Amino acid sequence: MCWKCGKAITAENPVGRSLACESCGSDLRSCRNCRFWSPGSYHDCAERVEDAPTDKERANFCDSFGVNPSFKKDHPPAKKEGSGAAPSRAAFDSLFG
C-alpha cells in the first residue's frame, strides 16, 4: 500500500526511482514504503545505512530499499506523524486535572 493513500503497490521489485503511485502520485521508492521503515530507529531504518535519505517521503537511491511485502494489498491511509498526540495529551492531562 502506498504510505500516503493506502492503495496497493502493484510495482514489482526492483522499484525504479521514477515510479509513482497510480492513485495519488507520491514516490514509491521512498523510506515510508520500504520494508526496513522503522520510525524511532536510527535514521528511521532497521538497516544500517551510512547516508540515510533526509526526506523519508521522496524518492531516493538507497541500496537497501525493498517494497514492504504487506503493502501489496489496500489499507487505509497512514496517519501523519503526531496526529494522535492531541487526544493522547488530553487523556493524560485529565488524569491530573
Stockholm file with secondary structure:
# STOCKHOLM 1.0

chainA/1-97         MCWKCGKAITAENPVGRSLACESCGSDLRSCRNCRFWSPGSYHDCAERVEDAPTDKERANFCDSFGVNPSFKKDHPPAKKEGSGAAPSRAAFDSLFG
#=GR chainA/1-97 SS CCTTTCCCCCCCSSCCTTCBCTTTCCBSSSGGGBTTBCTTSGGGBSSCCSSCCSCTTSCCCCTTCCBCGGGGSCCCCCCCTTTTHHHHHHHHHHHHC
#=GC SS_cons        CCTTTCCCCCCCSSCCTTCBCTTTCCBSSSGGGBTTBCTTSGGGBSSCCSSCCSCTTSCCCCTTCCBCGGGGSCCCCCCCTTTTHHHHHHHHHHHHC
//
